[in-house]
Amino acid sequence: MSAHCQLTGRKPGFGNAISHSHRRTSRRFDPNIQRKRYWLPSEGRYVRLTLSAAGIRTIDTIGIEAAVARICARGERI
């Protein structure tokens, strides 16, 4: 599963881990990605989405129908 939110588009960030001796090594900051299943009443089926925690809160606010419309408008298949 890729660390990519289908709704917000949030992806991993990259940077450096800096040790006590100030030596830098590459690291990756992953978003809090969850797989969540929602009932889509207009289609009469469940959809499984890969969402960040912020994406889940967005669906709680705008509703699943509007969220799926946003995802489909971007051309992503559900």
N, CA, C and O atoms as a GROMACS GRO file, in nm:
protein
  312
    1MET      N    1   0.084  -0.118   0.000
    1MET     CA    2   0.000   0.000   0.000
    1MET      C    3   0.089   0.124   0.000
    1MET      O    4   0.177   0.139   0.085
    2SER      N    5   0.065   0.212  -0.096
    2SER     CA    6   0.146   0.332  -0.102
    2SER      C    7   0.099   0.433   0.003
    2SER      O    8  -0.018   0.434   0.041
    3ALA      N    9   0.190   0.515   0.048
    3ALA     CA   10   0.157   0.616   0.149
    3ALA      C   11   0.107   0.741   0.078
    3ALA      O   12   0.176   0.843   0.072
    4HIS      N   13  -0.017   0.732   0.023
    4HIS     CA   14  -0.073   0.840  -0.056
    4HIS      C   15  -0.222   0.848  -0.026
    4HIS      O   16  -0.292   0.748  -0.034
    5CYS      N   17  -0.271   0.967   0.010
    5CYS     CA   18  -0.413   0.986   0.042
    5CYS      C   19  -0.490   1.012  -0.087
    5CYS      O   20  -0.453   1.100  -0.165
    6GLN      N   21  -0.598   0.937  -0.108
    6GLN     CA   22  -0.678   0.954  -0.230
    6GLN      C   23  -0.756   1.084  -0.230
    6GLN      O   24  -0.787   1.136  -0.337
    7LEU      N   25  -0.789   1.138  -0.114
    7LEU     CA   26  -0.870   1.259  -0.108
    7LEU      C   27  -0.786   1.386  -0.105
    7LEU      O   28  -0.806   1.477  -0.186
    8THR      N   29  -0.692   1.393  -0.014
    8THR     CA   30  -0.613   1.516   0.001
    8THR      C   31  -0.487   1.516  -0.083
    8THR      O   32  -0.427   1.622  -0.105
    9GLY      N   33  -0.446   1.399  -0.132
    9GLY     CA   34  -0.324   1.391  -0.212
    9GLY      C   35  -0.197   1.398  -0.131
    9GLY      O   36  -0.088   1.416  -0.186
   10ARG      N   37  -0.210   1.384  -0.001
   10ARG     CA   38  -0.093   1.392   0.086
   10ARG      C   39   0.001   1.275   0.062
   10ARG      O   40  -0.043   1.160   0.057
   11LYS      N   41   0.131   1.303   0.047
   11LYS     CA   42   0.233   1.203   0.016
   11LYS      C   43   0.346   1.213   0.118
   11LYS      O   44   0.350   1.307   0.197
   12PRO      N   45   0.438   1.118   0.116
   12PRO     CA   46   0.552   1.127   0.209
   12PRO      C   47   0.639   1.248   0.181
   12PRO      O   48   0.656   1.290   0.066
   13GLY      N   49   0.695   1.302   0.288
   13GLY     CA   50   0.794   1.408   0.275
   13GLY      C   51   0.931   1.348   0.303
   13GLY      O   52   0.942   1.246   0.371
   14PHE      N   53   1.034   1.410   0.251
   14PHE     CA   54   1.169   1.357   0.269
   14PHE      C   55   1.256   1.460   0.336
   14PHE      O   56   1.236   1.580   0.320
   15GLY      N   57   1.353   1.412   0.412
   15GLY     CA   58   1.444   1.502   0.482
   15GLY      C   59   1.561   1.423   0.536
   15GLY      O   60   1.595   1.316   0.486
   16ASN      N   61   1.622   1.477   0.637
   16ASN     CA   62   1.739   1.415   0.697
   16ASN      C   63   1.716   1.385   0.844
   16ASN      O   64   1.656   1.464   0.917
   17ALA      N   65   1.764   1.268   0.885
   17ALA     CA   66   1.771   1.235   1.027
   17ALA      C   67   1.909   1.283   1.073
   17ALA      O   68   2.011   1.246   1.014
   18ILE      N   69   1.912   1.363   1.176
   18ILE     CA   70   2.039   1.420   1.222
   18ILE      C   71   2.073   1.358   1.357
   18ILE      O   72   1.998   1.374   1.454
   19SER      N   73   2.185   1.289   1.364
   19SER     CA   74   2.225   1.220   1.486
   19SER      C   75   2.288   1.318   1.585
   19SER      O   76   2.303   1.437   1.557
   20HIS      N   77   2.323   1.264   1.701
   20HIS     CA   78   2.387   1.346   1.804
   20HIS      C   79   2.520   1.404   1.755
   20HIS      O   80   2.557   1.515   1.791
   21SER      N   81   2.591   1.328   1.672
   21SER     CA   82   2.718   1.376   1.617
   21SER      C   83   2.697   1.467   1.495
   21SER      O   84   2.792   1.510   1.431
   22HIS      N   85   2.571   1.495   1.466
   22HIS     CA   86   2.529   1.582   1.356
   22HIS      C   87   2.554   1.520   1.218
   22HIS      O   88   2.567   1.590   1.118
   23ARG      N   89   2.559   1.389   1.215
   23ARG     CA   90   2.572   1.317   1.089
   23ARG      C   91   2.433   1.304   1.027
   23ARG      O   92   2.338   1.269   1.097
   24ARG      N   93   2.419   1.332   0.899
   24ARG     CA   94   2.289   1.332   0.833
   24ARG      C   95   2.269   1.204   0.750
   24ARG      O   96   2.356   1.164   0.672
   25THR      N   97   2.154   1.142   0.768
   25THR     CA   98   2.114   1.030   0.684
   25THR      C   99   1.973   1.057   0.635
   25THR      O  100   1.895   1.124   0.701
   26SER      N  101   1.943   1.003   0.519
   26SER     CA  102   1.813   1.028   0.457
   26SER      C  103   1.702   0.959   0.535
   26SER      O  104   1.720   0.849   0.586
   27ARG      N  105   1.588   1.025   0.544
   27ARG     CA  106   1.471   0.964   0.608
   27ARG      C  107   1.345   1.008   0.537
   27ARG      O  108   1.347   1.095   0.450
   28ARG      N  109   1.235   0.948   0.575
   28ARG     CA  110   1.107   0.971   0.509
   28ARG      C  111   1.000   0.997   0.614
   28ARG      O  112   0.989   0.922   0.711
   29PHE      N  113   0.921   1.103   0.596
   29PHE     CA  114   0.812   1.137   0.686
   29PHE      C  115   0.682   1.091   0.621
   29PHE      O  116   0.632   1.156   0.529
   30ASP      N  117   0.626   0.978   0.669
   30ASP     CA  118   0.504   0.923   0.609
   30ASP      C  119   0.380   0.986   0.672
   30ASP      O  120   0.377   1.009   0.793
   31PRO      N  121   0.277   1.015   0.591
   31PRO     CA  122   0.150   1.062   0.648
   31PRO      C  123   0.079   0.946   0.718
   31PRO      O  124   0.109   0.829   0.693
   32ASN      N  125  -0.015   0.979   0.804
   32ASN     CA  126  -0.091   0.878   0.878
   32ASN      C  127  -0.198   0.821   0.786
   32ASN      O  128  -0.310   0.873   0.781
   33ILE      N  129  -0.166   0.714   0.714
   33ILE     CA  130  -0.254   0.657   0.613
   33ILE      C  131  -0.332   0.539   0.672
   33ILE      O  132  -0.275   0.452   0.738
   34GLN      N  133  -0.464   0.538   0.647
   34GLN     CA  134  -0.553   0.433   0.693
   34GLN      C  135  -0.637   0.385   0.574
   34GLN      O  136  -0.668   0.464   0.484
   35ARG      N  137  -0.672   0.257   0.572
   35ARG     CA  138  -0.768   0.207   0.473
   35ARG      C  139  -0.904   0.201   0.540
   35ARG      O  140  -0.919   0.140   0.646
   36LYS      N  141  -1.002   0.265   0.478
   36LYS     CA  142  -1.134   0.276   0.541
   36LYS      C  143  -1.241   0.243   0.439
   36LYS      O  144  -1.229   0.277   0.322
   37ARG      N  145  -1.346   0.178   0.485
   37ARG     CA  146  -1.456   0.137   0.398
   37ARG      C  147  -1.577   0.223   0.429
   37ARG      O  148  -1.616   0.238   0.545
   38TYR      N  149  -1.637   0.280   0.324
   38TYR     CA  150  -1.755   0.366   0.339
   38TYR      C  151  -1.868   0.311   0.253
   38TYR      O  152  -1.844   0.256   0.145
   39TRP      N  153  -1.992   0.326   0.300
   39TRP     CA  154  -2.110   0.290   0.222
   39TRP      C  155  -2.145   0.408   0.133
   39TRP      O  156  -2.161   0.521   0.181
   40LEU      N  157  -2.157   0.383   0.003
   40LEU     CA  158  -2.189   0.486  -0.095
   40LEU      C  159  -2.334   0.465  -0.137
   40LEU      O  160  -2.361   0.380  -0.223
   41PRO      N  161  -2.429   0.541  -0.079
   41PRO     CA  162  -2.572   0.516  -0.105
   41PRO      C  163  -2.612   0.534  -0.250
   41PRO      O  164  -2.699   0.462  -0.299
   42SER      N  165  -2.550   0.630  -0.322
   42SER     CA  166  -2.590   0.657  -0.460
   42SER      C  167  -2.562   0.538  -0.551
   42SER      O  168  -2.634   0.516  -0.649
   43GLU      N  169  -2.458   0.461  -0.521
   43GLU     CA  170  -2.424   0.345  -0.603
   43GLU      C  171  -2.466   0.213  -0.538
   43GLU      O  172  -2.457   0.108  -0.601
   44GLY      N  173  -2.511   0.220  -0.414
   44GLY     CA  174  -2.555   0.100  -0.344
   44GLY      C  175  -2.443   0.000  -0.318
   44GLY      O  176  -2.464  -0.121  -0.324
   45ARG      N  177  -2.324   0.051  -0.289
   45ARG     CA  178  -2.210  -0.038  -0.265
   45ARG      C  179  -2.113   0.028  -0.168
   45ARG      O  180  -2.122   0.147  -0.139
   46TYR      N  181  -2.020  -0.053  -0.118
   46TYR     CA  182  -1.913  -0.002  -0.034
   46TYR      C  183  -1.795   0.038  -0.121
   46TYR      O  184  -1.771  -0.022  -0.226
   47VAL      N  185  -1.723   0.141  -0.078
   47VAL     CA  186  -1.598   0.178  -0.143
   47VAL      C  187  -1.490   0.175  -0.036
   47VAL      O  188  -1.512   0.217   0.078
   48ARG      N  189  -1.372   0.125  -0.074
   48ARG     CA  190  -1.259   0.120   0.018
   48ARG      C  191  -1.160   0.226  -0.027
   48ARG      O  192  -1.110   0.222  -0.139
   49LEU      N  193  -1.132   0.321   0.063
   49LEU     CA  194  -1.044   0.432   0.031
   49LEU      C  195  -0.919   0.428   0.116
   49LEU      O  196  -0.921   0.383   0.231
   50THR      N  197  -0.809   0.475   0.060
   50THR     CA  198  -0.683   0.492   0.132
   50THR      C  199  -0.674   0.639   0.167
   50THR      O  200  -0.654   0.723   0.079
   51LEU      N  201  -0.688   0.671   0.296
   51LEU     CA  202  -0.700   0.810   0.339
   51LEU      C  203  -0.601   0.843   0.450
   51LEU      O  204  -0.562   0.757   0.528
   52SER      N  205  -0.562   0.970   0.454
   52SER     CA  206  -0.485   1.018   0.568
   52SER      C  207  -0.586   1.051   0.679
   52SER      O  208  -0.706   1.055   0.655
   53ALA      N  209  -0.536   1.073   0.798
   53ALA     CA  210  -0.624   1.108   0.910
   53ALA      C  211  -0.699   1.238   0.879
   53ALA      O  212  -0.815   1.253   0.916
   54ALA      N  213  -0.632   1.332   0.813
   54ALA     CA  214  -0.697   1.457   0.773
   54ALA      C  215  -0.805   1.431   0.669
   54ALA      O  216  -0.908   1.498   0.669
   55GLY      N  217  -0.784   1.334   0.580
   55GLY     CA  218  -0.884   1.298   0.481
   55GLY      C  219  -1.009   1.239   0.545
   55GLY      O  220  -1.120   1.264   0.499
   56ILE      N  221  -0.990   1.159   0.650
   56ILE     CA  222  -1.104   1.100   0.722
   56ILE      C  223  -1.187   1.211   0.787
   56ILE      O  224  -1.310   1.208   0.784
   57ARG      N  225  -1.119   1.310   0.847
   57ARG     CA  226  -1.192   1.423   0.908
   57ARG      C  227  -1.264   1.505   0.801
   57ARG      O  228  -1.372   1.557   0.827
   58THR      N  229  -1.205   1.517   0.682
   58THR     CA  230  -1.270   1.590   0.573
   58THR      C  231  -1.398   1.519   0.531
   58THR      O  232  -1.499   1.585   0.508
   59ILE      N  233  -1.396   1.387   0.522
   59ILE     CA  234  -1.517   1.312   0.487
   59ILE      C  235  -1.622   1.328   0.594
   59ILE      O  236  -1.741   1.337   0.563
   60ASP      N  237  -1.582   1.332   0.721
   60ASP     CA  238  -1.678   1.355   0.829
   60ASP      C  239  -1.746   1.490   0.813
   60ASP      O  240  -1.863   1.506   0.851
   61THR      N  241  -1.676   1.588   0.758
   61THR     CA  242  -1.730   1.723   0.742
   61THR      C  243  -1.816   1.737   0.617
   61THR      O  244  -1.930   1.783   0.626
   62ILE      N  245  -1.763   1.696   0.500
   62ILE     CA  246  -1.834   1.722   0.373
   62ILE      C  247  -1.921   1.606   0.329
   62ILE      O  248  -2.008   1.625   0.244
   63GLY      N  249  -1.901   1.488   0.383
   63GLY     CA  250  -1.981   1.372   0.344
   63GLY      C  251  -1.910   1.288   0.239
   63GLY      O  252  -1.823   1.336   0.167
   64ILE      N  253  -1.949   1.161   0.232
   64ILE     CA  254  -1.883   1.067   0.143
   64ILE      C  255  -1.915   1.096  -0.003
   64ILE      O  256  -1.829   1.077  -0.090
   65GLU      N  257  -2.037   1.141  -0.033
   65GLU     CA  258  -2.075   1.168  -0.173
   65GLU      C  259  -1.989   1.280  -0.232
   65GLU      O  260  -1.938   1.266  -0.343
   66ALA      N  261  -1.972   1.388  -0.158
   66ALA     CA  262  -1.891   1.501  -0.206
   66ALA      C  263  -1.744   1.461  -0.216
   66ALA      O  264  -1.674   1.504  -0.308
   67ALA      N  265  -1.698   1.378  -0.123
   67ALA     CA  266  -1.559   1.334  -0.125
   67ALA      C  267  -1.532   1.246  -0.246
   67ALA      O  268  -1.429   1.261  -0.312
   68VAL      N  269  -1.623   1.154  -0.277
   68VAL     CA  270  -1.607   1.068  -0.394
   68VAL      C  271  -1.613   1.152  -0.521
   68VAL      O  272  -1.542   1.123  -0.617
   69ALA      N  273  -1.698   1.254  -0.524
   69ALA     CA  274  -1.704   1.342  -0.640
   69ALA      C  275  -1.571   1.414  -0.661
   69ALA      O  276  -1.526   1.430  -0.775
   70ARG      N  277  -1.506   1.457  -0.552
   70ARG     CA  278  -1.375   1.523  -0.563
   70ARG      C  279  -1.270   1.427  -0.617
   70ARG      O  280  -1.188   1.464  -0.702
   71ILE      N  281  -1.272   1.303  -0.569
   71ILE     CA  282  -1.174   1.204  -0.614
   71ILE      C  283  -1.194   1.173  -0.762
   71ILE      O  284  -1.098   1.165  -0.838
   72CYS      N  285  -1.321   1.155  -0.802
   72CYS     CA  286  -1.349   1.124  -0.942
   72CYS      C  287  -1.319   1.241  -1.034
   72CYS      O  288  -1.280   1.220  -1.148
   73ALA      N  289  -1.337   1.366  -0.986
   73ALA     CA  290  -1.307   1.483  -1.067
   73ALA      C  291  -1.159   1.492  -1.100
   73ALA      O  292  -1.121   1.547  -1.203
   74ARG      N  293  -1.075   1.437  -1.011
   74ARG     CA  294  -0.932   1.436  -1.035
   74ARG      C  295  -0.893   1.326  -1.133
   74ARG      O  296  -0.778   1.318  -1.176
   75GLY      N  297  -0.989   1.239  -1.168
   75GLY     CA  298  -0.963   1.133  -1.265
   75GLY      C  299  -0.919   1.003  -1.203
   75GLY      O  300  -0.878   0.911  -1.274
   76GLU      N  301  -0.926   0.993  -1.070
   76GLU     CA  302  -0.884   0.871  -1.002
   76GLU      C  303  -1.002   0.773  -1.000
   76GLU      O  304  -1.116   0.812  -0.975
   77ARG      N  305  -0.972   0.647  -1.024
   77ARG     CA  306  -1.077   0.544  -1.028
   77ARG      C  307  -1.099   0.489  -0.888
   77ARG      O  308  -1.004   0.468  -0.812
   78ILE      N  309  -1.225   0.465  -0.854
   78ILE     CA  310  -1.259   0.411  -0.721
   78ILE      C  311  -1.314   0.271  -0.737
   78ILE      O  312  -1.348   0.207  -0.637
   0.00000   0.00000   0.00000
